Amino acid sequence: MADLHYYPLFTRRITQQTGKGKIHRQYSLVVVGNGNGLVGYGEGKDEELPRATDKAYAEAVRNMDYVERFESRTVWTETQTKLGATRIILRPRPLGFGLRCNPNIHQILKAAGIKDCSAKVWGSRNPLNVIKATFRMLQSGNAPLAMGDGIGGKGRRLDKGSGIRGKDSVERERGRKMLDLKAY
């Protein structure tokens, strides 16, 4: 595990207000990837920044998951998501295009081993929302159409009178098999 890409993307001082006064701590968000499809992020809090970063690194390694890549260089298809007021679109690009996107998304894609991609961020550019929304798009199997948004939102019907779409129709549209979560 020594050859992992390690990017501490976000640190801040946080304060908890209690009845006895304020408790100050440090918060760190770290992205870790092997540059070949595995990527994850972790968050850590502690009184000292180095320990918070170590906690975040350990969580990021535990949360690493595989990212589907086309020709081992770009994303399969144009995808978009919305988290809070942040809206992101990721687009595949031709060979040699490079990464043209928000700096936080750039580090995530670099850690995942994606070399040719563009991204556009609308609305809020809050780094936490940008990072979390990007991971929601990248890690496979997130939010199949009409099956909820991955953070507690309900699935909705596509047409009046039709039920929620089945696994086979989602697979047919995507052109690939969905992972069976019961096997893990």
QUIGI-V55025 format. One line per field, one symbol per residue. ss: DSSP state (~ for helix, > for strand, _ for the rest). psi: psi as a letter, one per 20 degrees, with the letter a starting at -180 (. if undefined). burial: I if it has 9 or more other ideal C-beta (glycine too) atoms within 8 Angstrom, else O. Layout:
ss->???
psi->???
burial->???
//
This chain:
ss->____>>>>>>>>>>>>>>__>>>>>>>>>>>>>____>>>>>>>>>__~~~~~~~~~~~~~~__>>>__>___>____>>>>>__>>>>>>>______>>__~~~~~~~~~~____>>>>>>>___~~~~~~~~~~~~>___________________________~~~~~~~~______~~~_
psi->jhlqpooohpqqpqppprhjapoprqpqpppprjjkipqrqqqqqrhqghhghggggghgghjprpppqpkkirqgrpqqrpocjppppppqrrpjhaonrqhghghghghikphoqqqppqcpkphghgghhghhggpqjpmqpjkrjikiqqqqqgqpiqaqqrghhgggghjrqqpoihi.
burial->OOOIIOIIIIIOOIOOOOOOOOOOIIIIIIIIIIOOIIIIIIIIIIOOIOIIIIIIIIIIIOIIIOIIIIOOIIIOOOOIIIIOOIIIIIIIIOOOIOIOIIOIIIIIIIIIIIOIIIIOIOOOOIIOIIIIIIIIIIIOOOIIOIIOOOOOOOOOOOOOOOOOIOOOOIIOOOOOOIOOOOOO
//
